[in-house]
Amino acid sequence: MQTESELRELICRVGRLMYKQGYVDGTAGNISARLNEDRILVTPSGLATGFLAPEQLIAVNLAGERVDEPSVASAVLRPTSESSMHLECYRQRDDVMGVVHAHPPTAVALTLVGFDFQQCLIPEMVVLLGMLPTAPYSTPSSEENRDAITRLIRQHDAIMLSNHGSLTVAKSLWDAYLMLESLEHNAGIIHRALQLSSELKAIPADQIEKLVGYREQFGLLRPGDRERFARYIENRAQ
């Protein structure tokens, strides 16, 4: 387990990387990490995600109540307006230690045209992200947004939020960030492919089970994964 000081530094580092890579702009996006069973460290509302200082982060419990001793830098700040979505991830999943919400431009653009991410197109995407669902549109910073991911987060580590952004969770905050990188990188490949042809070449069905095996080997297999991949293969055969 990382110390609170280390997690504060890591959250700020992830925020800088998200800004540098163009996954967020201005005050958009938010990050959180689990301190212990009932304490979550979250980014504040209204500050630029790429320019946060460790002392500006806020600790809350799973009910969203502030539980830290405010520093001079954080006394007037409020937790991110997307806190309810983050806290829902921790309530649903004891294994989640970090949550990243971003606005990766290419991936979000693909949701605007109704692209179905639940296809087996790129091996790394299958292994790392699984069958990536897209939640229906819901108003950002609202309880609707929380409700949109409640069912999905139980069985997925990465979710697209239609017309809005992405949500990635993992056993560490760093892994949740790397999942975001993978999501946007692969979305970029798909976008380029669609510029060349509307017909995308999928991974052969007999190779998908091998990739699911890798997913299990790396400890990434989620409940229902095998059934989802089996349905995908069956639907392609029809």
ABEGO torsion letter per residue (X at the ends): XBBAAAAAAAAAAAAAAAAAAGABBEABEBBBBBABAABBBBBBBGBBAAABBAAABBBBBAAGBBABBBBAAAAABBBBAAAAAAAAAAAABAABABBBBBBBAAAAAAAAAGBBABBBABAAAAAAAEBBBBBBBBBBGBAAAAAAAAAAAAABABBBBBGABBBBBBABAAAAAAAAAAAAAAAAAAAAAAAABABBBBBBAAAAAAAAAAAAAAGABBBGAAAAAAAAAAAAAX
